Amino acid sequence: MSNPKPKPPPGFDDLSVDEQIEYVQTLWGRVTADPDRVPLPAWHKEIIRKRIAELESDPGSSIPWNKAREEIAGRLSTE
């Protein structure tokens, strides 16, 4: 049996999509204000272990965050 989805709070459906997104982002910010309360799924941990192992086996395969950010920003500016 699947879990029933909770109903949104009163008035939520009357908000614009932008307002709904802002509401959900604010709500998520409250949930994650204390990161120790947010469970880390086992599959997240497995991905992290795998990526660390890949980096350790081939350190030259990665690039620094500032370089990655520049490349991403470059791609976004050409769209």
JOUR-V961984 format. One line per field, one symbol per residue. psi: psi as a letter, one per 40 degrees, with the letter a starting at -180 (. if undefined). burial: # if it has 9 or more other ideal C-beta (glycine too) atoms within 8 Angstrom, else .. A space follows every 50 residues. Layout:
psi: ???
burial: ???
//
This chain:
psi: hihihiiiihedeeiidddddddddddddddedgdeehihiddddddddd dddddddgdeeiiiddddddddddddee.
burial: ...........#..#....#..#.....................#..... ...##............#..#........
//
